[in-house]
Amino acid sequence: MGTMCLTKVLMDGGSGLNILYASTLDRMGIPRSSLHPSKASGYGIIPGKEAVPLGCILLNVTFSQPDNFHKEPLTFEVVDFPSVYHALLGQPCFAKFMAVPNYTYLKLKMPDPKGVITVKGSFEQA
């Protein structure tokens, strides 16, 4: 994502937002002044409360294998609360990449001109 390789990303097909945590944005070296106003708010992220984002940002996201990759720009809502994850990729990401998740095997598959890209998760990290 951007110029960083994020290793703790939650793929959530039930989420209607792509979320980037403010701590991740800071570690990426992107100033908060580069955020744009956001019209989104999320319910169910923080139990019983509305989660209002700091803003939104457009970042390039790349899923890759050594011989094949797929890169698309995605809009992220930036939120300022703690998480064990770097980001959360939801339905907008799945739709943009035409990705299909398999939660049982922790795999995500998406088409590309050179074939199918398979992203494998880790049961230990999950």
RODO-2510 file (C-alpha; in nm, 4 decimals, decimal comma):
residues 126
     n   res          X          Y          Z
     1     m     0,0000     0,0000     0,0000
     2     g     0,1593     0,3237    -0,1055
     3     t     0,5290     0,2347    -0,0812
     4     m     0,4966     0,0032     0,2219
     5     c     0,4291    -0,3666     0,2508
     6     l     0,1602    -0,4128     0,5149
     7     t     0,1525    -0,7538     0,6793
     8     k    -0,1488    -0,7241     0,9103
     9     v    -0,4461    -0,6415     0,6904
    10     l    -0,7944    -0,7684     0,7710
    11     m    -1,0001    -0,8677     0,4669
    12     d    -1,3613    -0,8107     0,5709
    13     g    -1,6246    -0,8814     0,3087
    14     g    -1,8941    -0,7535     0,5442
    15     s    -1,7465    -0,4053     0,5724
    16     g    -1,8650    -0,1280     0,3422
    17     l    -1,5463     0,0742     0,4007
    18     n    -1,1742     0,0443     0,3475
    19     i    -1,0153     0,1604     0,6726
    20     l    -0,6621     0,2794     0,7373
    21     y    -0,5629     0,3389     1,0971
    22     a    -0,4037     0,6741     1,1820
    23     s    -0,1048     0,4980     1,3394
    24     t    -0,0397     0,3225     1,0067
    25     l    -0,0713     0,6522     0,8195
    26     d     0,1863     0,8030     1,0564
    27     r     0,4248     0,5055     1,0107
    28     m     0,3911     0,5471     0,6342
    29     g     0,5160     0,9047     0,6717
    30     i     0,2032     1,0563     0,5176
    31     p     0,1073     1,3853     0,6846
    32     r    -0,2473     1,4121     0,8149
    33     s    -0,2755     1,7387     0,6222
    34     s    -0,3028     1,5265     0,3045
    35     l    -0,6412     1,3869     0,4192
    36     h    -0,9558     1,5005     0,2415
    37     p    -1,2878     1,5581     0,4189
    38     s    -1,4939     1,2429     0,4544
    39     k    -1,8695     1,1983     0,4389
    40     a    -1,8555     0,8453     0,5802
    41     s    -1,9164     0,7264     0,9303
    42     g    -1,9147     0,3737     1,0553
    43     y    -2,1354     0,1832     1,2937
    44     g    -2,0314    -0,1444     1,4522
    45     i    -1,6600    -0,0646     1,4419
    46     i    -1,6624     0,0562     1,8015
    47     p    -1,9394    -0,1225     1,9951
    48     g    -2,2263     0,1159     2,0683
    49     k    -2,0597     0,4221     1,9163
    50     e    -2,0363     0,5968     1,5827
    51     a    -1,6831     0,5983     1,4384
    52     v    -1,6160     0,9281     1,2643
    53     p    -1,3083     0,9229     1,0394
    54     l    -1,0390     1,1911     1,0460
    55     g    -1,0711     1,2077     0,6686
    56     c    -1,0095     0,9980     0,3609
    57     i    -0,7101     0,9367     0,1384
    58     l    -0,6519     0,7757    -0,2013
    59     l    -0,3664     0,5219    -0,2020
    60     n    -0,2416     0,2718    -0,4573
    61     v    -0,2840    -0,0871    -0,3406
    62     t    -0,0889    -0,3687    -0,5016
    63     f    -0,1472    -0,7408    -0,4620
    64     s     0,1453    -0,9280    -0,6052
    65     q     0,3350    -1,2415    -0,6741
    66     p     0,6854    -1,2424    -0,8221
    67     d     0,5623    -1,2875    -1,1790
    68     n     0,2172    -1,1251    -1,1554
    69     f     0,0616    -0,8236    -0,9846
    70     h    -0,2547    -0,6142    -0,9762
    71     k    -0,2510    -0,2481    -0,8719
    72     e    -0,5519    -0,0176    -0,8184
    73     p    -0,6147     0,3115    -0,6371
    74     l    -0,8429     0,2744    -0,3330
    75     t    -1,0028     0,5304    -0,1054
    76     f    -0,9461     0,4710     0,2650
    77     e    -1,1283     0,6221     0,5591
    78     v    -0,8639     0,7123     0,8189
    79     v    -0,9705     0,6443     1,1776
    80     d    -0,7885     0,7281     1,4985
    81     f    -0,8343     0,4366     1,7326
    82     p    -0,6077     0,1441     1,8217
    83     s    -0,6097    -0,1825     1,6307
    84     v    -0,3860    -0,4849     1,5927
    85     y    -0,4238    -0,4428     1,2160
    86     h    -0,2623    -0,1905     0,9811
    87     a    -0,5720    -0,1617     0,7627
    88     l    -0,9075    -0,3171     0,6870
    89     l    -1,0059    -0,3905     0,3287
    90     g    -1,3800    -0,4215     0,2709
    91     q    -1,6300    -0,4588    -0,0104
    92     p    -1,4994    -0,1597    -0,2102
    93     c    -1,1626    -0,3362    -0,2377
    94     f    -1,3176    -0,6712    -0,3312
    95     a    -1,5248    -0,5051    -0,6033
    96     k    -1,2364    -0,3004    -0,7470
    97     f    -1,0030    -0,6019    -0,7675
    98     m    -1,2856    -0,8486    -0,8502
    99     a    -1,1478    -1,0527    -0,5599
   100     v    -1,3062    -1,3610    -0,4079
   101     p    -1,2188    -1,4472    -0,0458
   102     n    -1,2130    -1,7936     0,1053
   103     y    -1,2201    -1,7410     0,4808
   104     t    -1,1755    -2,1114     0,5641
   105     y    -0,8396    -2,1331     0,3882
   106     l    -0,7407    -1,7665     0,4428
   107     k    -0,6979    -1,7073     0,0703
   108     l    -0,7982    -1,4273    -0,1617
   109     k    -0,8086    -1,4829    -0,5373
   110     m    -0,8372    -1,2241    -0,8101
   111     p    -0,8027    -1,2277    -1,1885
   112     d    -0,5177    -1,0671    -1,3760
   113     p    -0,4095    -1,0745    -1,7428
   114     k    -0,1328    -1,3245    -1,6613
   115     g    -0,3586    -1,5562    -1,4603
   116     v    -0,4996    -1,5738    -1,1099
   117     i    -0,3319    -1,4006    -0,8167
   118     t    -0,3667    -1,5923    -0,4895
   119     v    -0,2921    -1,4073    -0,1676
   120     k    -0,2358    -1,6457     0,1230
   121     g    -0,3016    -1,5508     0,4841
   122     s    -0,1317    -1,6873     0,7927
   123     f    -0,3222    -1,8875     1,0537
   124     e    -0,0570    -1,7911     1,3113
   125     q    -0,1007    -1,4184     1,2520
   126     a    -0,4794    -1,4453     1,2258
***
